[in-house]
């Protein structure tokens, strides 16, 4: 087995959407994913993309088959205090591939991307009960802010 971290391409969209649904199940919200494949593809690879992603592609060395086993999807947000920042929307490694440092490879690639784009940091959210993710982010010395509440309409 070999893992390659690369930029997502349009043909990755169906698999990324499968993984997004896997993440929703893990986060106990399987019915919340309502985006269509068409909207997802256009949003990432249309005339005016609003998201970008990296994928972790596994190559089976015995037969050459390739499958995306993880992804990190981000967009650029603007902070009036800090300027442009990367917002990590989702990062996921399939359950069977966890523990092999693939998440670390994806996260490190995001850090490189943020520096290359001269962004002023990376922000994201993590569910308070997701202890494995919290421990992962602590390895990066992430700041956890309990003061802000999430809002949406």
C-alpha positions, 0 to 999 in steps of 0.5 A: 500500500502507498498513500499519496496526498494530492489536490482533489480533481473533479473525478474525486467528487463522488468519492469525497461526497461518500466520505462526507456522508461517512463523516456525517454518520460518525458525527451522529447527523447522517440526514444533514448532508443534503448537497447534491453531487452536481452542486458539490462539483460546481462549487469546487470545480466550476467557474468560481470555485468556493472550496478546495481539497486535498485527498489521500489516495491509496494505491494497492501495490499488488494490482495498481488500484487506487482509492481515496481514503481521506480528504481535507476540504477548505475554503478561504474566509475573511476575518476583519481582525486577522485578514484571510484565513483558511477555514478547514471545513472537513478532514476525514480518514476512513475508519479502516485507515485511521492510525496510519498518520494519514490525517497528519499528512493531510493536515501538514499539507494544509499548513503548507498550503496556508503558508504558500497562499500567505494566509494568516492562519487556519481555523476549524471546529471540532465537536466537544465529544470528539476526543480523538480529533481533539487529541489530534489537534492538541498535537499541533498546539491548537487553541480551543475557544470555549467562549464562542457559540456556533450560530446558523440559520 
